[in-house]
Amino acid sequence: MADQYTFTDPTARYADIDTKPVSQDGPGLDSGMRDRADLGEESYRGTGRLEGRKALITGGDSGIGAATAIAFAREGADVAISYLPEEESDAQRIVALIEEAGRTAVAIPGDLTDRAYCAQLVQTTVERLGGLDILVSNGGKQQYVDRLEDLTDEAFDETFKTNVYAFFWLAKDAVPHMPPGSTIIATSSIQAYQPSENLVDYATTKAAMNTMSKALSQQLAPRGIRVNVVAPGPVWTPLQTAGGQPTDVLPEFGQQTPLGRAGQPAELAPAFVFLASGESSYVVGETLHVNGGMPTP
């Protein structure tokens, strides 16, 4: 079975996954995808790079968060995941995969727009895992809106609370528990650099997360806590099928990249592992682009 170290042609990889039109209600489920994303379930091979670490990953039930949770567990970390209650079926699948890797899994459902939930999320992680030294702020909201007049104040506010406020709240609550050597990783997006006209609120939040991370990295580095960012390009996840993109454009999703295809969550997980591990001990305030070759500043 090929793993992340296998020599392959990146333009031909995942040729068997076809991003067909599919529409889902709510946050979207991995189990509801017509063409399931690759989370690395069959391919990710760990080498002990996160042995004994304790991680909290938001949006860990599907997509990039789920792939990262699987990779972290196979690298030796215990993992807590957050997700919306309606995503329970996806979350339990990831919990089973974490436990299959011989690690402790903690599932904590709730809404990231709720300040009290974010506080509980950190506290529960610390109590159940016996500490916290990796925070991955990945859970996000993305809904396309073609006309500015149709972007409601409520939707704009919810996108900011999910993507930006939750990152702030979680980092603020997590830092007092994080010893030197800990890491915080935010998930930004190519949208922070090449914003789409129908993702005004989402693109703005991702730029804000970039800037917040760079400022926070300067503040926390003297305390031995590194803050970095992963900025994905177009990646095939339930987010895209649940209003993140218009359904009729999904067959061409990702074809604008130099590699000519969408990325898969399994291709993002190694970036998070690198930034969480001691291998990146001198990497601070960095945005690591995993976008199929789309140029960024």
C-alpha positions in Angstrom: 0.0 0.0 0.0 1.4 3.4 -1.0 2.0 5.9 1.8 2.9 9.6 2.0 6.6 8.7 1.3 5.8 6.9 -2.0 7.3 8.4 -5.2 4.4 9.5 -7.4 3.5 11.9 -10.1 1.5 14.7 -8.3 -0.5 15.6 -11.4 -1.8 12.0 -11.7 -2.4 11.3 -8.0 -6.0 10.8 -7.0 -7.1 10.5 -10.6 -9.8 8.1 -9.4 -11.5 10.7 -7.3 -14.0 12.7 -9.4 -15.4 15.9 -7.8 -18.9 15.4 -9.1 -21.7 17.8 -8.3 -23.2 17.1 -4.9 -25.1 19.3 -2.4 -25.4 18.7 1.3 -27.4 20.6 3.9 -25.9 21.9 7.2 -22.1 21.6 7.8 -21.8 18.6 5.4 -20.7 15.1 6.2 -17.8 13.1 4.9 -20.1 10.1 4.8 -22.4 12.2 2.6 -19.8 12.8 -0.1 -20.5 11.0 -3.4 -16.7 10.8 -3.9 -15.2 10.4 -0.5 -12.1 12.5 0.3 -8.9 10.7 1.2 -8.1 11.3 4.9 -5.1 9.0 4.9 -7.0 6.2 6.6 -5.3 3.6 4.3 -2.1 5.4 3.6 -0.6 7.6 6.4 2.4 5.9 8.0 3.6 7.4 11.3 7.2 7.4 12.5 6.8 8.5 16.1 7.3 12.2 15.5 4.6 13.3 18.0 5.1 10.6 20.6 3.5 11.5 23.9 2.0 14.8 22.7 -1.5 16.0 23.5 -3.5 17.7 20.7 -6.7 19.6 20.3 -8.0 19.9 16.7 -11.2 21.8 15.9 -13.2 20.5 13.0 -11.6 17.2 13.5 -14.5 15.1 12.3 -13.9 15.4 8.5 -11.7 17.0 5.9 -8.4 18.5 6.8 -9.0 18.3 10.5 -9.8 14.6 10.4 -6.8 13.8 8.2 -4.6 15.7 10.7 -6.2 13.8 13.7 -5.4 10.5 12.0 -1.8 11.6 11.3 -1.2 12.9 14.8 -2.5 9.7 16.3 -0.3 7.6 14.1 2.7 9.8 15.0 2.0 9.0 18.7 -0.2 11.9 20.0 -3.4 11.6 22.0 -6.1 13.7 20.3 -9.2 15.6 21.2 -11.5 16.7 18.4 -14.3 19.3 18.3 -17.2 19.2 15.9 -20.8 20.2 15.6 -23.3 17.8 17.2 -24.9 17.0 13.8 -21.5 15.7 12.7 -21.4 12.9 15.3 -21.3 10.0 12.8 -18.2 11.4 11.1 -16.6 12.2 14.5 -17.1 8.6 15.8 -15.4 7.2 12.7 -12.3 9.4 13.4 -12.4 8.5 17.1 -12.2 4.8 16.1 -9.2 5.5 13.9 -7.4 7.4 16.6 -8.0 4.5 19.1 -7.0 2.0 16.4 -3.6 3.7 16.4 -3.4 3.0 20.1 -3.9 6.6 21.3 -6.5 8.2 23.5 -9.4 10.0 21.6 -11.7 12.6 23.1 -14.8 13.7 21.2 -16.2 17.1 22.3 -19.3 18.3 20.3 -20.4 21.9 20.3 -20.5 25.2 18.5 -17.3 27.2 18.1 -19.3 30.5 18.0 -20.1 29.9 21.7 -17.5 31.4 24.0 -18.4 29.1 26.8 -18.0 26.0 24.6 -14.5 27.1 23.6 -13.5 27.5 27.2 -15.0 24.0 28.0 -13.2 22.6 25.0 -9.8 23.5 26.3 -10.6 22.5 29.9 -12.0 19.1 28.9 -9.0 18.4 26.7 -6.6 19.2 29.5 -8.5 17.1 32.0 -9.0 14.1 29.7 -5.6 14.1 28.0 -3.6 15.2 31.1 -2.4 18.4 29.4 -2.3 20.2 26.1 0.7 21.1 23.9 -0.7 21.2 20.3 -3.7 23.4 19.3 -4.9 23.2 15.7 -7.5 25.9 15.0 -9.0 24.4 11.9 -12.8 24.4 12.2 -14.3 26.9 9.9 -17.4 28.3 8.1 -17.5 29.0 4.4 -20.7 29.8 2.5 -20.6 31.4 -1.0 -22.8 34.5 -1.6 -22.8 36.0 -5.1 -24.1 39.5 -4.2 -22.9 41.7 -1.4 -26.5 42.7 -0.7 -27.4 39.1 0.0 -24.6 38.6 2.6 -26.5 39.1 5.8 -25.1 40.7 9.0 -25.9 37.5 10.8 -23.9 35.3 8.3 -21.0 37.7 8.3 -20.9 37.7 12.1 -21.1 33.9 12.3 -18.3 33.4 9.8 -16.1 35.7 11.9 -17.0 34.1 15.2 -16.4 30.6 13.8 -13.1 31.4 12.1 -11.5 34.3 13.9 -13.1 34.7 17.3 -12.8 30.9 18.1 -9.1 31.0 17.2 -8.6 33.9 19.6 -10.7 32.3 22.4 -9.0 28.9 22.1 -5.5 30.3 22.0 -6.3 32.6 24.9 -7.6 29.7 27.0 -5.0 27.2 25.9 -1.8 29.2 26.4 -1.8 29.1 30.2 -1.8 25.2 30.0 0.9 25.0 27.2 4.5 24.3 28.3 7.5 25.5 26.4 7.8 23.4 23.2 4.1 23.6 22.5 2.7 24.7 19.2 -0.4 26.5 17.8 -1.3 26.0 14.2 -4.1 27.9 12.4 -5.7 26.9 9.1 -5.8 29.8 6.8 -6.5 29.6 3.0 -5.4 30.6 -0.5 -8.5 32.8 -0.1 -6.4 35.1 2.1 -4.2 35.8 -1.0 -6.5 35.2 -4.0 -10.0 36.0 -2.7 -13.0 34.8 -4.7 -15.6 37.4 -5.4 -18.3 35.2 -3.8 -16.4 34.5 -0.6 -16.0 38.0 0.8 -16.5 37.2 4.5 -14.6 33.9 4.4 -11.6 35.3 2.6 -11.4 38.2 5.0 -11.4 35.9 8.0 -8.6 33.9 6.6 -6.5 37.0 6.1 -7.3 38.0 9.7 -6.1 34.5 10.9 -2.8 35.0 9.1 -2.2 38.4 10.7 -3.3 37.3 14.1 -1.0 34.3 13.9 2.0 36.4 12.9 1.4 38.8 15.8 0.8 36.0 18.3 3.9 34.2 17.2 6.0 37.2 18.2 4.4 37.4 21.6 4.6 33.7 22.4 8.0 32.8 20.9 9.9 34.0 24.0 7.7 31.7 26.1 8.8 28.7 23.9 5.4 28.4 22.2 5.5 28.4 18.4 2.6 29.7 16.3 2.4 29.0 12.6 -0.2 28.7 9.8 -1.1 26.2 7.1 -2.8 27.8 4.1 -4.5 25.2 1.9 -5.5 25.7 -1.7 -8.7 24.1 -3.1 -9.1 20.9 -1.1 -11.9 18.3 -1.6 -13.8 18.3 1.7 -17.5 18.3 2.8 -17.2 22.1 3.3 -17.2 22.5 -0.5 -20.3 20.5 -1.0 -22.3 22.1 1.8 -22.5 25.7 0.4 -18.8 26.4 0.3 -18.9 26.4 -3.5 -21.8 26.6 -6.0 -22.7 23.0 -6.9 -22.4 23.5 -10.6 -18.6 24.4 -10.4 -17.6 21.3 -8.4 -16.6 19.3 -11.4 -13.9 21.9 -12.2 -13.0 22.4 -8.6 -9.2 22.7 -8.3 -8.5 22.6 -12.0 -7.1 26.1 -11.9 -4.0 25.0 -9.9 -0.8 24.2 -11.8 -1.2 20.5 -10.8 -4.7 20.7 -12.4 -6.7 19.1 -9.6 -8.0 19.6 -6.1 -6.0 18.6 -3.2 -7.0 15.8 -0.7 -7.0 16.2 3.1 -4.3 13.5 3.3 -2.0 15.8 1.4 -2.4 18.5 4.1 -1.8 16.4 7.2 2.0 16.1 6.8 2.3 19.9 6.9 0.5 20.0 10.3 2.7 17.2 11.5 5.8 19.1 10.5 4.7 22.3 12.2 3.7 20.4 15.4 6.9 18.4 15.7 10.3 19.3 16.9 11.5 19.2 13.3 10.2 22.7 12.9 11.7 24.0 16.1 13.1 27.1 14.4 10.0 27.8 12.3 7.9 30.7 13.9 5.3 32.9 12.3 5.4 31.0 9.0 2.5 30.4 6.6 3.1 27.0 4.9 1.2 26.9 1.6 -0.2 23.6 0.4 -2.1 24.7 -2.7 -1.0 22.8 -5.7 1.3 25.6 -6.9 -0.9 28.7 -6.8 1.4 31.7 -6.4 1.2 33.7 -3.2 3.1 36.8 -2.0 
